[in-house]
Amino acid sequence: MDFTNKNILITGASRGIGKATALAFAEKGAKVGINYRNNTEEANKTLAELKGTGHSLFAYDVSKKEETKALIQDFVTQYGKLDVLVNNAGISIFHDLDEVGFEDWTYAWEQTFKTNLFAVANTSYWAAQAMMTSGGGHIVNVSSRGAFRGEPTKPAYGASKAALNAMSQSLAKKLAPYQIYVGVVAPGFTETEMAAITLTPAERENLLRESPFKRMAQPKEVAHAILFLASEGAAYSSGTIIDVNGASYLRS
Ligand SMILES: NC(=O)c1ccc[n+]([C@@H]2O[C@H](COP(=O)([O-])OP(=O)(O)OC[C@H]3O[C@@H](n4cnc5c(N)ncnc54)[C@H](OP(=O)(O)O)[C@@H]3O)[C@@H](O)[C@H]2O)c1
């Protein structure tokens, strides 16, 4: 896969899967825009690790609708064209129904949907406007295995990712005539800060038992699938959802 002269914007790319994806695109010749929310120190470290030149930081909170417009406009002003948008930024909040009060319950639903679903709808809206006038592009959304198998302690997370899948498929149909291709990558547990924070040692043990690989995914394995969906030959795979879960949950 070659991304020479391609301009890529990745949300939530200061660390974790987004960072691995930024590194992989830069390795293949792309110019990469790293979006993050507030961890400038980490974002700068990631920027310094990218191969090649022409990469930039974009500090915008994608859960705020006005910032999604500003993010895409800023990127297009700087690079002239947006070839690939990777919607990777996501949050995961515990809100066990039999443990949290109603305020915490509703807070988790609202925050999770703002970041994991509405942000993607909004960046995709502005990205599609830009791509429609520049001859097309790719949008790759990072979902989760949790969309399919249920998330009993984080129901908003599972629901937001299931809705993200449905939205991606709707947009894949809507945008195909504009040569804009929309794909989804659905990772299982991946060795990032999000996984470190959200897993108790017992849960970690349990999940290692779930996978025939007896390990978690590495961020670069998720990045590999993202690059495939963003590549030129992947146009006809638009609308697809690629599982990267080490055969721990197989959908029929
Ligand atoms: N790790 C897993 O096990 C796993 C499994 C399945 C799916 N996923 C999905 O993969 C994606 C990445 O997960 P990860 O584990 O790499 O996460 P992570 O390590 O927690 O990193 C999250 C990234 O998103 C950014 N971010 C969060 N909220 C944002 C906002 N409102 N605006 C802009 N940036 C924001 C963070 O920036 P700041 O540091 O500046 O806040 C950071 O760069 C998520 O969509 C997640 O749901 C992860």
The ligand as an ORCA input file, in Angstrom:
! r2SCAN-3c Opt
* xyz 0 1
  N      -8.220     -0.213     23.167
  C      -9.151     -1.121     22.948
  O      -9.174     -2.191     23.566
  C     -10.232     -0.858     21.914
  C     -11.054     -1.941     21.522
  C     -12.045     -1.735     20.575
  C     -12.206     -0.474     20.013
  N     -11.411      0.556     20.406
  C     -11.640      1.879     19.800
  O     -10.454      2.355     19.208
  C     -10.415      3.783     19.264
  C      -9.105      4.223     19.885
  O      -8.995      3.624     21.162
  P      -7.628      3.675     21.996
  O      -7.667      2.489     22.892
  O      -6.472      3.883     21.110
  O      -7.919      4.995     22.893
  P      -6.963      5.811     23.865
  O      -5.653      5.151     24.045
  O      -7.798      6.119     25.064
  O      -6.741      7.167     23.034
  C      -7.846      7.968     22.753
  C      -7.440      9.068     21.803
  O      -8.652      9.786     21.465
  C      -8.473     11.154     21.773
  N      -9.763     11.717     22.126
  C     -10.650     11.284     23.058
  N     -11.723     12.097     23.053
  C     -11.506     13.032     22.107
  C     -12.240     14.153     21.638
  N     -13.439     14.463     22.149
  N     -11.715     14.918     20.647
  C     -10.496     14.623     20.112
  N      -9.755     13.570     20.522
  C     -10.253     12.802     21.509
  C      -7.419     11.202     22.878
  O      -6.798     12.481     22.899
  P      -6.387     13.177     24.324
  O      -5.325     12.320     24.905
  O      -5.910     14.547     23.959
  O      -7.639     13.177     25.161
  C      -6.486     10.074     22.399
  O      -5.660     10.557     21.369
  C     -11.651      4.202     20.054
  O     -12.686      4.581     19.174
  C     -12.046      2.929     20.807
  O     -13.419      2.888     21.103
  C     -10.423      0.394     21.337
*
